[in-house]
Amino acid sequence: MQRETPIARMVREAIEVVATPEVRVQILHRALHMAREHEIPASGEPLRRFADKHLRTAMTFYLGNETSDAVMQNLAPMLTLAERVSSQPPRKTVRPDETRKLGRRRQHSGVTRKDPVDPRETDTSKYPTVQPMGVALPMVFVATRDRERCDAIVEQVGDAAAVQQIEDVVAFLDNLKATASLSPLVVIDCVAASVQPSTIATLAHELPKSSSVLIWGATDEHRELTDLATDDRGWLRCGIEATPGDIATLIHTLLGKQPTD
């Protein structure tokens, strides 16, 4: 059995602070699946990409934005240290046999030599921690290519739901099917569409029956999509003048929660 790497252990322990062991397993499984990795990368750019993109997305899905941000803050110094160590050039010198023997004797004696590490780099006491959670939050997917519009919704929705930006049709379908049991809410931004509204209209029959859809900013040119809001599907529609704050208020209403100030 392969030993757990130090960074993998740090990631696991950081998640266990805020989630039950069962949820931690689900988070790591989802992150590794999205990253197409068999294990957590040990260092370098693969580790940074895994943490910033896939691990963060998986934690947001199960724990929400605030908790995900707190865990990432706790992991930041460890990731920085791992990246720095991996960027150091390998030593090319080959020690003579006698020197290697001395090194082995020193190792067996229990005396080791390590470069000193600034304790401030690994001290996570200054970062916030949150209470353990084990229940997935309601999931809201915002199909938009405008990151600022999505971020404004995230800020105002707060911890009432986990909000995730959807940037292509594959992610749109995959995420909806993966979260069907959670009755996800989908916001379709027709002003800055990341998935063409006509495509969504064509794929409407593929959406889970438990999902809710809010069409944002549709005009006459999106007739195929707006027609779906007039039948018995239960789709909702708001005008082009609606702001991200208005959308966040609607999300709170649809989730049956009061907006936070």
C-alpha positions as CSV (number, residue, x, y, z in Angstrom):
1,M,0.0,0.0,0.0
2,Q,1.4,3.4,-1.0
3,R,2.2,5.8,1.8
4,E,0.2,9.0,2.1
5,T,2.3,12.0,1.0
6,P,2.8,14.9,3.5
7,I,0.7,17.3,1.4
8,A,-2.1,14.7,1.0
9,R,-2.2,14.3,4.8
10,M,-2.3,18.1,5.3
11,V,-5.2,18.4,2.8
12,R,-7.1,15.5,4.4
13,E,-6.6,17.0,7.9
14,A,-7.7,20.5,6.8
15,I,-10.9,19.1,5.4
16,E,-11.6,17.0,8.5
17,V,-11.6,20.2,10.6
18,V,-14.9,21.3,8.9
19,A,-16.5,18.1,7.7
20,T,-17.3,14.6,8.8
21,P,-15.1,11.7,7.5
22,E,-17.8,10.6,5.2
23,V,-18.1,14.1,3.6
24,R,-14.3,14.4,3.4
25,V,-14.2,11.2,1.4
26,Q,-16.9,12.5,-1.0
27,I,-15.0,15.8,-1.4
28,L,-11.7,14.2,-2.2
29,H,-13.4,11.7,-4.5
30,R,-15.2,14.4,-6.5
31,A,-12.0,16.6,-6.7
32,L,-9.9,13.8,-7.9
33,H,-12.5,12.7,-10.4
34,M,-12.8,16.2,-11.8
35,A,-9.0,16.6,-11.9
36,R,-8.6,13.1,-13.5
37,E,-6.0,12.2,-10.9
38,H,-5.6,9.0,-8.9
39,E,-4.1,10.8,-5.9
40,I,-3.4,14.3,-4.7
41,P,-0.4,15.8,-6.6
42,A,2.6,16.1,-4.4
43,S,3.9,19.4,-5.5
44,G,4.3,22.0,-8.3
45,E,1.8,23.3,-10.7
46,P,-0.4,20.1,-10.7
47,L,-0.8,20.6,-6.9
48,R,-1.7,24.3,-7.2
49,R,-4.2,23.6,-10.0
50,F,-5.8,20.7,-8.1
51,A,-6.2,22.8,-5.0
52,D,-7.3,26.1,-6.6
53,K,-9.7,24.6,-9.1
54,H,-10.9,21.1,-8.3
55,L,-10.6,20.9,-4.5
56,R,-12.1,24.3,-4.1
57,T,-15.0,23.4,-6.4
58,A,-15.7,20.1,-4.6
59,M,-15.6,21.8,-1.1
60,T,-17.9,24.5,-2.3
61,F,-20.3,21.9,-3.6
62,Y,-20.5,20.1,-0.2
63,L,-19.7,22.8,2.3
64,G,-20.4,26.2,0.8
65,N,-18.3,29.2,-0.2
66,E,-17.4,30.5,3.2
67,T,-16.2,27.1,4.5
68,S,-14.3,26.4,1.3
69,D,-12.5,29.8,1.5
70,A,-11.6,29.1,5.2
71,V,-10.0,25.7,4.3
72,M,-8.1,27.2,1.4
73,Q,-6.7,29.9,3.7
74,N,-5.6,27.2,6.1
75,L,-3.9,25.3,3.3
76,A,-2.2,28.3,1.7
77,P,1.1,28.3,3.6
78,M,1.4,24.5,3.1
79,L,0.8,24.8,-0.7
80,T,3.3,27.7,-0.9
81,L,5.9,25.7,1.0
82,A,5.4,22.6,-1.2
83,E,5.6,24.7,-4.4
84,R,8.9,26.3,-3.2
85,V,10.4,23.0,-2.3
86,S,9.5,21.5,-5.7
87,S,11.0,24.4,-7.5
88,Q,14.5,23.9,-6.0
89,P,16.9,22.5,-8.6
90,P,18.1,18.9,-7.9
91,R,21.5,18.4,-6.6
92,K,23.8,17.1,-9.3
93,T,26.9,16.2,-7.2
94,V,27.5,12.6,-6.5
95,R,29.1,11.9,-3.2
96,P,32.0,9.4,-2.9
97,D,31.2,6.0,-1.5
98,E,32.7,6.8,1.9
99,T,30.5,10.0,2.1
100,R,27.4,7.9,1.4
101,K,28.4,5.5,4.1
102,L,28.8,8.3,6.6
103,G,25.4,9.6,5.6
104,R,23.8,6.2,6.1
105,R,25.5,5.9,9.6
106,R,24.2,9.4,10.5
107,Q,20.7,8.4,9.4
108,H,20.7,5.2,11.5
109,S,22.0,7.2,14.4
110,G,18.8,9.3,14.4
111,V,20.6,12.5,13.6
112,T,19.2,14.3,10.6
113,R,19.9,17.5,8.8
114,K,17.1,19.7,7.5
115,D,17.1,23.2,6.3
116,P,15.4,25.4,8.9
117,V,11.8,26.3,8.1
118,D,10.4,29.6,9.2
119,P,7.6,28.6,11.7
120,R,5.5,31.5,10.4
121,E,5.1,29.8,7.1
122,T,3.4,26.7,8.6
123,D,1.5,28.5,11.5
124,T,-2.2,28.4,10.6
125,S,-3.5,29.7,13.9
126,K,-4.0,33.1,12.4
127,Y,-6.5,31.8,9.9
128,P,-10.2,31.4,10.6
129,T,-11.7,28.1,11.4
130,V,-15.4,27.1,11.1
131,Q,-17.6,24.5,12.8
132,P,-17.8,21.0,11.3
133,M,-20.5,20.5,8.7
134,G,-21.7,17.3,7.2
135,V,-24.8,18.3,5.1
136,A,-24.5,19.5,1.5
137,L,-25.9,23.0,1.0
138,P,-28.4,23.8,-1.7
139,M,-26.6,24.1,-5.1
140,V,-27.0,27.1,-7.4
141,F,-25.4,27.0,-10.9
142,V,-25.0,30.3,-12.7
143,A,-24.5,29.9,-16.5
144,T,-22.6,33.1,-17.3
145,R,-19.3,34.0,-18.8
146,D,-19.2,37.2,-16.6
147,R,-17.2,36.3,-13.5
148,E,-18.1,39.6,-11.8
149,R,-21.9,39.0,-12.2
150,C,-21.5,35.6,-10.6
151,D,-19.2,36.9,-7.8
152,A,-21.8,39.5,-7.0
153,I,-24.5,36.8,-6.6
154,V,-22.2,34.7,-4.5
155,E,-21.5,37.6,-2.1
156,Q,-25.2,38.3,-1.6
157,V,-26.4,34.8,-1.4
158,G,-23.9,34.2,1.4
159,D,-24.0,30.8,3.1
160,A,-27.6,30.1,2.1
161,A,-26.3,28.1,-0.8
162,A,-23.2,27.0,-2.7
163,V,-23.1,29.1,-5.9
164,Q,-20.9,27.9,-8.8
165,Q,-20.2,29.5,-12.2
166,I,-20.9,27.3,-15.2
167,E,-18.7,28.1,-18.3
168,D,-19.7,25.5,-20.9
169,V,-22.4,23.1,-21.9
170,V,-20.6,20.0,-20.7
171,A,-20.1,21.4,-17.2
172,F,-23.7,22.5,-17.3
173,L,-25.1,19.0,-17.9
174,D,-22.5,17.2,-15.8
175,N,-23.1,19.3,-12.7
176,L,-26.8,19.2,-13.0
177,K,-26.9,15.4,-13.3
178,A,-24.4,15.0,-10.4
179,T,-26.6,17.2,-8.1
180,A,-30.0,16.0,-9.2
181,S,-30.8,14.7,-5.7
182,L,-30.2,18.1,-4.2
183,S,-32.8,19.8,-6.4
184,P,-30.3,22.3,-7.9
185,L,-31.3,25.8,-9.0
186,V,-30.0,27.0,-12.4
187,V,-29.7,30.7,-13.3
188,I,-29.3,31.2,-17.1
189,D,-27.7,34.6,-17.8
190,C,-28.8,35.6,-21.3
191,V,-26.9,38.9,-21.2
192,A,-23.5,37.2,-20.9
193,A,-24.3,33.6,-21.8
194,S,-21.7,31.0,-21.3
195,V,-24.1,28.4,-22.7
196,Q,-26.2,29.5,-25.6
197,P,-29.9,29.9,-24.6
198,S,-31.0,28.1,-27.7
199,T,-28.7,25.1,-26.7
200,I,-30.3,25.1,-23.2
201,A,-33.8,25.1,-24.8
202,T,-32.8,22.1,-27.0
203,L,-31.4,20.2,-24.0
204,A,-34.3,21.1,-21.6
205,H,-35.5,17.5,-21.6
206,E,-32.1,16.5,-20.3
207,L,-32.4,18.5,-17.1
208,P,-33.3,16.7,-13.9
209,K,-37.0,17.0,-13.0
210,S,-36.0,18.2,-9.6
211,S,-34.1,21.2,-10.9
212,S,-35.4,24.8,-11.0
213,V,-34.5,27.2,-13.7
214,L,-34.4,31.1,-13.6
215,I,-34.0,32.8,-16.9
216,W,-32.2,36.1,-16.5
217,G,-32.3,38.9,-19.0
218,A,-33.9,37.1,-22.0
219,T,-35.2,39.2,-24.9
220,D,-37.2,38.5,-28.0
221,E,-34.3,36.7,-29.6
222,H,-34.4,34.1,-26.9
223,R,-37.9,33.0,-27.8
224,E,-37.1,29.3,-27.7
225,L,-36.0,29.6,-24.1
226,T,-38.7,32.0,-22.8
227,D,-41.4,29.8,-24.2
228,L,-40.3,27.2,-21.7
229,A,-41.1,29.6,-18.9
230,T,-44.7,29.8,-20.0
231,D,-45.6,26.1,-19.9
232,D,-45.9,23.8,-16.9
233,R,-42.2,23.3,-16.4
234,G,-42.1,25.8,-13.5
235,W,-39.3,27.8,-15.0
236,L,-39.1,31.5,-13.9
237,R,-38.1,34.6,-15.7
238,C,-36.7,38.0,-14.8
239,G,-36.0,41.0,-17.0
240,I,-32.8,42.3,-18.5
241,E,-32.8,45.2,-16.0
242,A,-32.5,42.8,-13.0
243,T,-29.2,43.2,-11.1
244,P,-27.1,40.4,-9.4
245,G,-28.6,41.6,-6.1
246,D,-32.1,41.0,-7.5
247,I,-31.1,37.5,-8.6
248,A,-29.7,36.8,-5.1
249,T,-33.0,37.9,-3.6
250,L,-34.9,35.6,-5.9
251,I,-32.6,32.7,-5.0
252,H,-33.2,33.3,-1.3
253,T,-37.0,33.3,-2.0
254,L,-36.8,30.1,-4.1
255,L,-34.8,28.4,-1.3
256,G,-37.3,29.6,1.3
257,K,-34.6,31.6,3.2
258,Q,-34.5,35.2,4.3
259,P,-31.7,37.3,2.7
260,T,-28.9,38.4,5.1
261,D,-27.9,42.0,5.4
